[in-house]
């Protein structure tokens, strides 16, 4: 059992809970840096895809898990970041080192502007409003054909930074390390937001808007800020998706992508950075796992590849239903319970993590 002795209030907002946790994260980072030397190019490409999904999940997690605002429209911000990044490079000639943060900023501003009318909505109405946003984005991309090239799509140029090229097929190790560095930077930004007064305001709104307002939190403004930061981080992921895919069009950012993002943060564990990574691993690696399992099953049965329409969607749905019924706190919640069991054994109690009502009676109908 580990006992953490706190001698000041600063301990509650430290970057790490204790030295052992810091050392584990350092080891994890070292392992991530060594992956290019032990994985094949295909596996390294899948890990790169996982990191991009992790950034997107952290963007949505900040809004859904940290602020408690459901969204089914984050594919729109992925599209804004992706198109803005490529257009800034092709039309204005900006280098990636400038176009990339500007794409995130443009997506963040778009999110903040959209949040102004959205903040009047609550619960399922907010989810429906953001879903409509994702559907409209698909049509807007087609309508803006002179700018977006419509259904033909755009090609993302190779990333160039100080004379070094980054390409999924030409320089996969460089691309992986670049996206790993961006992921670490996003994690640090997210963690520091959690520790700041703004992050505390996000959590207060998530737990009870009425109580947060009573404590002096400007609910509408804070929600708009949450939407803006969330959209900005998601826009950065969208910019990386463009370079990873090479070519993209309106169908790349359909409403299914928004649903997959929401599935990822729910399955991974709402309200935690770890949950964003766990959920991203499920969404990014599950299609490949299904494909490999299908091929193995076909070989065992002595036939060809078994094609089952809608298999991937069915598996996603079954996993989501299983987590909602048996583990609402997601993969990270299950891991936390297992770790706590071994830390507190034999004093662990089964009802230790029983869910409590986290809303006021006055908010049940909102």
C-alpha positions in Angstrom: 0.0 0.0 0.0 1.4 3.4 -1.0 0.7 6.3 1.4 1.1 9.9 0.1 1.7 12.5 2.7 0.6 15.9 1.8 2.2 18.9 3.5 0.6 21.7 1.5 -2.4 22.4 -0.8 0.0 22.5 -3.8 0.2 18.7 -3.6 -3.4 18.5 -4.9 -2.4 20.3 -8.2 1.1 18.9 -8.7 1.8 17.5 -12.2 2.5 14.1 -10.7 1.0 12.6 -7.5 4.3 11.2 -6.3 7.8 10.5 -7.6 7.0 6.9 -8.5 4.3 8.0 -10.9 6.7 10.5 -12.5 9.2 7.7 -13.0 6.6 5.4 -14.6 5.7 8.1 -17.1 9.3 8.7 -17.9 9.7 4.9 -18.6 6.6 5.0 -20.8 8.0 7.9 -22.8 11.4 6.1 -23.2 9.5 2.9 -24.4 7.5 5.1 -26.9 10.8 6.5 -28.3 12.3 3.0 -28.7 9.3 1.6 -30.6 10.6 2.6 -34.1 13.5 0.3 -33.5 11.5 -2.8 -32.7 8.3 -2.5 -34.8 7.8 -3.0 -38.6 6.8 -0.1 -40.8 3.2 -1.3 -40.8 3.0 -1.6 -37.0 4.7 1.8 -36.7 2.2 3.3 -39.0 -0.6 1.9 -36.8 1.0 3.4 -33.7 1.2 6.8 -35.5 -2.5 6.5 -36.3 -3.1 5.7 -32.6 -1.3 8.8 -31.5 -3.4 11.0 -33.9 -6.6 9.4 -32.5 -5.3 10.1 -29.0 -4.9 13.8 -29.7 -8.5 13.9 -31.2 -9.8 12.0 -28.2 -8.1 14.4 -25.8 -9.8 17.3 -27.6 -13.2 15.7 -27.2 -12.4 14.5 -23.6 -11.8 18.0 -22.5 -15.4 18.9 -23.5 -17.3 15.7 -22.7 -15.3 14.2 -19.8 -13.9 17.4 -18.2 -16.8 19.8 -18.8 -19.7 17.4 -19.2 -20.9 18.7 -22.5 -21.8 15.9 -25.0 -20.8 16.5 -28.6 -21.5 14.5 -31.7 -20.0 17.1 -34.1 -16.3 17.0 -33.5 -15.7 15.6 -37.0 -16.5 19.2 -38.2 -13.5 20.5 -36.2 -11.3 17.7 -37.6 -12.3 18.9 -41.0 -11.7 22.6 -40.3 -8.2 21.8 -39.0 -7.4 19.5 -41.9 -8.5 21.8 -44.6 -7.1 25.0 -43.0 -3.7 23.4 -42.6 -3.5 22.3 -46.2 -5.0 25.5 -47.7 -2.6 27.7 -45.6 0.3 25.7 -47.1 -0.9 25.6 -50.7 -2.7 29.0 -51.1 -0.6 31.2 -48.8 2.7 29.2 -49.0 3.1 29.0 -45.2 5.4 26.3 -43.8 4.0 23.5 -41.7 5.5 24.9 -38.6 3.2 28.0 -39.0 0.2 26.4 -40.7 -0.2 23.7 -38.1 -0.7 25.9 -35.1 -2.8 28.3 -37.2 -5.1 25.4 -38.2 -5.6 24.6 -34.6 -6.3 28.2 -33.8 -8.8 28.5 -36.7 -10.6 25.4 -35.5 -10.6 26.8 -31.9 -12.1 30.1 -33.0 -14.8 28.2 -35.0 -15.6 26.1 -32.0 -15.9 29.2 -29.7 -18.2 30.9 -32.2 -20.4 27.9 -32.6 -20.5 27.5 -28.8 -22.3 30.8 -28.3 -25.7 29.5 -29.4 -24.9 25.9 -28.3 -24.4 26.9 -24.7 -28.1 27.5 -24.4 -28.7 23.8 -25.0 -28.4 21.0 -22.4 -28.1 17.2 -22.5 -29.6 15.4 -25.5 -30.5 18.7 -27.2 -26.8 19.7 -27.2 -25.9 16.3 -28.7 -28.5 16.8 -31.4 -27.3 20.3 -32.2 -23.7 19.2 -32.5 -24.8 16.2 -34.6 -26.5 18.6 -37.0 -23.2 20.5 -37.2 -21.4 17.4 -38.3 -24.0 16.7 -41.0 -23.9 20.3 -42.3 -20.1 20.2 -42.5 -20.2 17.4 -45.0 -22.5 19.5 -47.3 -20.5 22.7 -46.8 -17.4 21.0 -47.9 -19.1 20.1 -51.2 -20.7 23.5 -51.6 -17.3 25.2 -51.2 -15.8 23.2 -54.1 -13.7 26.1 -55.4 -11.9 26.1 -52.1 -12.1 22.5 -50.9 -12.1 20.7 -54.3 -15.4 19.1 -53.3 -15.7 15.3 -53.6 -12.4 15.2 -55.5 -10.6 16.1 -52.3 -7.2 17.7 -51.6 -3.7 16.3 -51.4 -1.7 17.0 -48.3 1.9 18.0 -49.1 4.8 16.3 -47.2 5.7 18.0 -44.0 8.9 20.0 -44.2 10.5 21.4 -41.0 14.0 23.0 -41.3 14.8 21.0 -44.4 13.7 17.7 -43.0 10.9 15.8 -44.6 8.2 13.8 -42.8 6.2 11.3 -44.8 4.1 8.3 -43.8 5.8 6.1 -46.4 9.1 7.8 -47.1 10.1 8.7 -43.5 7.7 6.8 -41.2 10.1 7.0 -38.2 10.4 10.8 -38.5 6.6 11.2 -38.8 6.1 9.0 -35.7 8.5 10.9 -33.6 7.0 14.2 -34.7 3.5 13.2 -33.8 4.8 11.7 -30.6 6.3 15.1 -29.6 3.0 16.8 -30.5 1.1 14.3 -28.4 3.3 14.8 -25.4 2.9 18.6 -25.8 -1.0 18.2 -25.9 -0.9 16.0 -22.8 1.1 18.7 -20.9 -1.4 21.4 -22.0 -4.4 19.2 -21.0 -2.8 18.4 -17.6 -2.0 22.0 -16.9 -5.6 23.0 -17.8 -6.9 20.5 -15.3 -4.7 22.0 -12.6 -5.7 25.6 -13.4 -8.7 27.6 -12.1 -10.2 27.2 -15.6 -10.0 23.4 -15.3 -11.6 23.6 -11.9 -14.4 25.6 -13.5 -14.8 23.0 -16.2 -15.2 20.3 -13.5 -17.7 22.4 -11.5 -19.9 22.8 -14.6 -19.7 19.1 -15.3 -20.8 18.2 -11.7 -23.5 20.9 -11.3 -24.1 24.0 -13.4 -26.3 25.5 -10.7 -23.7 25.1 -8.0 -20.9 26.4 -10.4 -23.0 29.5 -11.1 -23.6 30.0 -7.4 -19.8 30.0 -6.8 -19.3 32.7 -9.4 -18.5 30.7 -12.5 -19.7 32.4 -15.7 -21.2 29.2 -17.2 -21.9 30.5 -20.7 -18.4 31.9 -21.1 -16.7 28.9 -19.6 -18.6 26.5 -21.9 -17.5 28.6 -24.9 -13.9 28.5 -23.7 -14.2 24.7 -23.3 -15.6 24.4 -26.8 -12.9 26.6 -28.2 -10.0 24.7 -26.6 -11.6 21.3 -27.4 -12.1 22.3 -31.0 -8.5 23.7 -31.2 -7.0 20.4 -30.0 -9.3 18.4 -32.3 -8.3 20.7 -35.2 -4.6 19.8 -34.6 -5.5 16.1 -34.9 -7.4 16.9 -38.1 -4.3 18.6 -39.6 -2.3 15.5 -38.8 -5.0 13.2 -40.3 -4.6 15.0 -43.6 -0.8 14.4 -43.7 -1.2 10.8 -42.5 -3.9 10.0 -45.1 -2.3 11.9 -47.9 -5.6 12.7 -49.6 -9.0 13.5 -48.1 -12.4 14.8 -49.1 -15.8 15.4 -47.5 -16.4 11.7 -46.8 -13.3 11.5 -44.7 -15.0 13.6 -42.0 -18.5 12.2 -42.0 -20.8 11.8 -38.9 -19.5 8.3 -38.3 -16.2 9.8 -37.3 -17.9 11.9 -34.6 -19.7 8.8 -33.3 -16.4 6.9 -33.2 -14.7 9.7 -31.2 -17.5 9.7 -28.7 -17.4 5.9 -28.4 -13.6 6.2 -27.8 -13.8 8.5 -24.9 -16.7 6.6 -23.3 -15.0 3.2 -23.7 -11.7 4.6 -22.6 -13.0 6.3 -19.4 -14.6 9.7 -19.2 -12.7 12.6 -17.5 -9.2 11.1 -17.7 -6.2 11.6 -20.1 -5.6 7.8 -19.7 -9.1 7.2 -21.0 -8.4 9.2 -24.2 -5.4 6.9 -25.0 -7.3 3.7 -24.1 -10.2 4.7 -26.2 -8.0 5.7 -29.1 -6.3 2.3 -28.9 -9.7 0.6 -29.3 -10.8 2.7 -32.2 -7.5 2.8 -34.0 -6.5 -0.9 -33.6 -9.8 -2.7 -33.5 -10.4 -2.6 -37.3 -7.0 -4.2 -37.8 -7.7 -6.8 -35.1 -11.0 -7.6 -36.8 -9.4 -7.9 -40.2 -6.6 -10.2 -38.9 -9.0 -12.4 -37.0 -11.2 -12.7 -40.0 -8.3 -13.8 -42.2 -7.2 -16.3 -39.6 -10.7 -17.7 -39.3 -10.9 -18.0 -43.0 -7.7 -20.0 -43.1 -8.8 -22.3 -40.3 -12.1 -23.0 -42.0 -10.2 -23.7 -45.2 -11.9 -21.0 -47.2 -11.1 -17.5 -48.4 -11.5 -14.3 -46.5 -14.9 -14.1 -44.7 -16.7 -10.8 -45.5 -19.4 -9.9 -43.1 -21.1 -6.5 -43.9 -21.3 -4.2 -40.9 -19.1 -6.4 -38.7 -17.0 -3.5 -37.5 -20.0 -1.4 -36.5 -21.5 -4.4 -34.7 -18.4 -5.0 -32.7 -18.1 -1.3 -31.7 -21.8 -1.3 -30.6 -21.4 -4.5 -28.6 -18.3 -3.2 -26.8 -20.1 0.1 -26.0 -23.1 -1.7 -24.6 -20.9 -4.0 -22.5 -19.1 -1.1 -21.0 -22.2 0.9 -20.3 -23.8 -2.2 -18.5 -20.8 -3.6 -16.7 -18.1 -0.9 -16.5 -19.5 2.7 -17.0 -16.1 4.1 -15.9 -14.5 2.6 -19.0 -11.2 0.8 -19.5 -9.3 3.1 -17.2 -11.9 2.8 -14.5 -11.5 -1.0 -14.6 -7.7 -0.7 -14.4 -8.0 1.8 -11.5 -10.2 -0.7 -9.6 -7.8 -3.5 -10.2 -4.8 -1.4 -9.1 -6.7 -0.2 -6.0 -7.6 -3.8 -5.1 -3.9 -4.8 -5.0 -2.9 -1.6 -3.2 -5.5 -2.0 -0.4 -5.7 -5.7 -0.1 -7.0 -7.1 2.2 -8.9 -3.9 3.1 -10.6 -3.4 -0.3 -14.4 -3.1 -0.2 -16.6 -4.1 -3.2 -18.8 -1.0 -2.7 -15.9 1.4 -2.7 -16.6 2.6 -6.2 -20.4 2.5 -6.1 -21.7 5.3 -8.3 -23.3 8.2 -6.5 -25.9 10.7 -7.8 -23.8 13.6 -9.0 -26.7 16.0 -9.9 -29.1 18.1 -8.0 -32.9 17.5 -8.0 -33.3 20.8 -9.7 -31.2 19.6 -12.6 -32.8 16.3 -13.3 -35.1 17.6 -16.1 -32.5 19.8 -17.8 
